[in-house]
Amino acid sequence: MSEPTGAARRRGPFKVGDQVQLTDPKGRHYTFTLEAGKNFHTHKGSFPHDELIGAPEGSVVRTTGNVAYLALRPLLPDYVLSMPRGAAVVYPKDAGQILAFADIFPGARVVEAGVGSGSLSSFLLRAIGDQGMLHSYERREDFAEIARGNVERYFGGPHPAWQLTVGDLQDNLSDTEVDRVILDMLAPWECLDAVSKALVPGGILCCYVATTTQLARTVESIREIGCFNEPTSWETMIRNWHVEGLAVRPDHRMIGHTGFLLTARRLADGVEPPMRRRRPAKGAYGEDYDGPNAGGGTGR
């Protein structure tokens, strides 16, 4: 049985073509690709790449300035934060939430719209494996090319489960029997009709949006289309902690708001979502609103 795509690049001694992440004594990272005969230069001196080729991961090298650097392969979260960018990347904290709450599984058939720089595509491909299917749609050709380069650089070549299409999802979506749909785009509500036809019953729609107005419109549009269950929405924040002896405290900086996530599940054909019991605040819906709960009713 052959190894999954990219697995050989994640283990064993360092080889020519491997990416290496150096960590200096202050915790700063430097990433480069190993090439025979080349030197790595810093303001603290240099050392030859050949010193790492054939060495085990977790080795320490010293520059001509006698500064020690720890050498490891970059993790995928490290890689996506340092990759060349066209559009903003999906941060690892959000990618992890998408993999968990969109229930991405090995062999899943996934459609993604809004590829950006290929960050989320890399996470999705590693989760679905070679036997899955990821069809990514990107409106801008320049972003698509940057994403393709980033994904292939990480996996060491084209991934057999990935198809990348340049164009709008709602105009080009031809996939059927899709398990999961991930929308990272400005107006995901414009794709709901196409997405609802592609998703299997029980399939999951996951949207990643940046602002509260996008979140509100997406949720209300999902309710209005009537073929999904009640959407769930949230955001996550990360705060690291400083631990040094008895000095245990939160770091002064944290990763705060990056975006909102929401998920909803496709209902079986012909099924209406159950009535929801809720009492929205007076004025929660404007006078021009004509979607679900229009008129301020409390039954749904």
Secondary structure, 3 states (H helix, E strand, C coil): CCCCCCHHHHCCCCCCCCEEEEECCCCCEEEEECCCCCEEEECCEEEEHHHCCCCCCCEEEECCCCCEEEEECCCHHHHHHHCCCCCCCCCHHHHHHHHHHCCCCCCCEEEEECCCCCHHHHHHHHHHCCCCEEEEEECCHHHHHHHHHHHHHHHCCCCCCEEEEECCHHHHCCCCCEEEEEECCCCHHHHHHHHHHHEEEEEEEEEEECCHHHHHHHHHHHHHHCCECCCEEECCCECCEEEECCEEEECCCCECCCCEEEEEEECCCCCCCCCCCCCCCCCCCCCCCCCCCCCCCCCC
